[in-house]
C-alpha cells in the first residue's frame, strides 16, 4: 500500500517536471533567428531621417533603402509593401524608408534621380548585382560606378516595387523566408 501512495505522489510530480521542461525548452531556444532581438532597434525601424550605411552594413544583412516621399503617389502606393516587408524581414534583412522631401540631406551620396528609388546592398556591404534569375523578372536595375576607379558603387531600382518583386530581389540577395 505504501508503494501505491508513493507512486501516486511521484508520477504527477514527474509529469509536471517534464511539462515544465518542455515549456522552458520551447520558449528559450537561443538558436532561433526570430528570438534574437536587433542590437539597435532604431536601425530596424522602417522610417528614418538619415542613413548610416556603415552602421547598417555591420549587421551583415541585405539592405534595401527606399528614397521617396509621403506626398508622392507612387511612393504612397509602395508604402504598404515597405511596411509589410520591414515587419516580415526583421532579423533577415533591413528595409528602410527616407522621405527625401522632408530630409533631402539623407540622399546625399546616393544616386537618386527620381522617387521612389531603392538602393540595394548585399549582406557583406557590397552593391547588389542581380543574378541571371532576375533577367526574366521584368525589374530594371541601374548600376553606378565611381568615376575615378570604375568600381561598382551602387545598384538601384527606380520606381515602385510590388511585394512579389521585392521578395524576388531579397531571395536573389540570399534571404530565405
C-alpha positions as CSV (number, residue, x, y, z in Angstrom):
1,X,0.0,0.0,0.0
2,X,2.9,2.4,0.7
3,X,4.2,1.8,-2.8
4,X,0.9,2.8,-4.3
5,X,0.8,6.0,-2.3
6,X,4.4,6.8,-3.2
7,X,3.6,6.2,-6.9
8,X,0.5,8.5,-6.7
9,X,2.7,11.3,-5.5
10,X,5.8,10.8,-7.6
11,X,4.1,10.3,-11.0
12,X,2.2,13.6,-11.0
13,X,5.3,15.4,-9.8
14,X,7.3,13.8,-12.6
15,X,4.7,14.8,-15.2
16,X,4.7,18.4,-14.0
17,X,8.5,18.5,-14.2
18,X,8.5,17.0,-17.8
19,X,5.9,19.5,-19.0
20,X,7.8,22.4,-17.4
21,X,11.0,21.3,-19.0
22,X,9.4,21.1,-22.5
23,X,7.9,24.6,-22.0
24,X,11.2,26.1,-21.0
25,X,13.0,24.4,-23.9
26,X,10.5,25.6,-26.5
27,X,10.3,29.1,-25.2
28,X,14.0,29.8,-24.7
29,X,15.7,28.4,-27.9
30,X,18.8,30.7,-28.3
31,X,19.5,29.4,-31.8
32,X,16.2,30.7,-33.2
33,X,16.6,33.7,-35.5
34,X,13.3,35.1,-34.5
35,X,14.3,35.2,-30.9
36,X,17.3,37.4,-31.5
37,X,16.3,41.0,-30.9
38,X,18.1,43.6,-33.0
39,X,21.1,45.3,-31.3
40,X,19.7,48.8,-32.0
41,X,16.0,48.8,-32.7
42,X,16.3,52.2,-34.5
43,X,18.3,50.6,-37.2
44,X,15.4,48.2,-37.9
45,X,12.6,50.8,-37.8
46,X,11.2,51.5,-41.3
47,X,11.2,55.3,-41.4
48,X,14.4,57.2,-40.8
49,X,15.7,60.8,-41.3
50,X,19.3,59.8,-42.1
51,X,21.2,56.7,-43.4
52,X,24.4,55.5,-41.7
53,X,25.4,52.8,-44.3
54,X,28.3,51.6,-42.2
55,X,26.2,51.0,-39.2
56,X,23.5,49.2,-41.2
57,X,26.1,47.1,-43.1
58,X,27.6,46.0,-39.7
59,X,24.6,43.8,-39.1
60,X,25.6,41.5,-42.0
61,X,22.1,41.6,-43.5
62,X,20.9,42.6,-47.0
63,X,19.7,46.2,-47.1
64,X,17.0,47.9,-49.2
65,X,16.7,51.7,-48.7
66,X,13.7,53.3,-50.4
67,X,14.1,57.0,-51.1
68,X,10.7,58.5,-51.6
69,X,8.2,60.9,-50.0
70,X,4.9,60.7,-48.1
71,X,3.5,63.0,-50.7
72,X,4.4,61.2,-54.0
73,X,1.7,59.0,-55.4
74,X,3.9,56.0,-56.5
75,X,5.6,56.2,-53.0
76,X,2.2,56.1,-51.3
77,X,1.3,53.0,-53.4
78,X,4.6,51.3,-52.3
79,X,4.2,52.2,-48.6
80,X,2.2,49.1,-47.6
81,X,4.8,46.9,-49.3
82,X,7.6,48.6,-47.4
83,X,5.6,48.2,-44.1
84,X,4.9,44.5,-44.7
85,X,8.4,43.7,-45.8
86,X,10.0,45.6,-42.9
87,X,7.9,43.7,-40.4
88,X,8.4,40.3,-42.0
89,X,12.1,40.7,-42.6
90,X,13.2,41.7,-39.1
91,X,16.5,39.8,-38.4
92,X,16.7,38.7,-42.1
93,X,17.1,42.0,-44.0
94,X,17.0,45.7,-43.3
95,X,14.2,47.7,-45.1
96,X,14.4,51.5,-44.7
97,X,12.4,54.4,-46.0
98,X,13.6,58.0,-46.2
99,X,11.3,60.9,-47.1
100,X,13.7,63.0,-49.2
101,X,11.3,65.9,-49.5
102,X,11.5,66.3,-45.7
103,X,15.1,65.1,-45.3
104,X,16.9,65.9,-48.6
105,X,20.3,65.6,-46.9
106,X,19.7,61.9,-46.3
107,X,20.0,61.3,-50.0
108,X,23.5,62.9,-50.2
109,X,26.0,60.5,-51.6
110,X,23.3,58.3,-53.2
111,X,22.4,58.3,-56.9
112,X,18.8,59.5,-56.5
113,X,17.3,61.0,-59.7
114,X,13.6,60.2,-59.2
115,X,11.4,59.0,-56.4
116,X,10.8,56.3,-55.4
117,X,14.3,54.8,-55.9
118,X,15.6,51.8,-54.0
119,X,19.3,51.3,-53.2
120,X,20.2,47.7,-52.9
121,X,23.1,46.4,-50.8
122,X,24.2,42.9,-50.1
123,X,24.7,41.4,-46.7
124,X,28.5,41.9,-47.0
125,X,28.0,45.6,-47.7
126,X,28.8,45.4,-51.4
127,X,26.3,46.7,-54.0
128,X,23.8,44.1,-55.1
129,X,24.4,42.5,-58.5
130,X,21.3,40.8,-59.9
131,X,21.8,37.2,-60.9
132,X,20.6,35.7,-64.2
133,X,17.5,34.6,-62.4
134,X,16.4,38.2,-62.2
135,X,16.7,38.7,-66.0
136,X,13.2,37.5,-66.6
137,X,11.7,39.3,-63.6
138,X,10.9,42.5,-65.6
139,X,12.7,44.5,-62.9
140,X,15.1,47.1,-64.3
141,X,18.2,47.9,-62.3
142,X,20.7,50.7,-62.7
143,X,24.4,50.2,-61.8
144,X,26.6,53.1,-60.8
145,X,30.4,53.1,-60.7
146,X,32.9,55.5,-59.2
147,X,34.4,57.8,-62.0
148,X,37.9,57.6,-60.6
149,X,38.2,53.8,-60.1
150,X,35.4,52.3,-62.2
151,X,34.5,50.3,-59.1
152,X,30.8,49.3,-58.7
153,X,29.3,51.8,-56.2
154,X,25.5,51.4,-56.2
155,X,22.7,49.3,-57.6
156,X,19.3,51.0,-57.7
157,X,15.8,50.4,-58.9
158,X,13.8,53.5,-60.0
159,X,10.0,53.4,-59.5
160,X,7.8,51.4,-57.2
161,X,8.2,47.7,-56.5
162,X,5.4,45.2,-55.8
163,X,5.6,42.9,-52.8
164,X,6.4,40.0,-55.2
165,X,9.2,41.9,-56.8
166,X,10.7,42.9,-53.5
167,X,10.6,39.3,-52.3
168,X,12.3,38.2,-55.6
169,X,15.1,40.7,-55.0
170,X,15.5,39.7,-51.4
171,X,15.6,36.0,-52.4
172,X,18.2,36.8,-55.0
173,X,20.2,38.6,-52.3
174,X,20.2,35.4,-50.3
175,X,17.3,35.9,-47.9
176,X,15.3,32.8,-47.1
177,X,11.8,33.1,-45.7
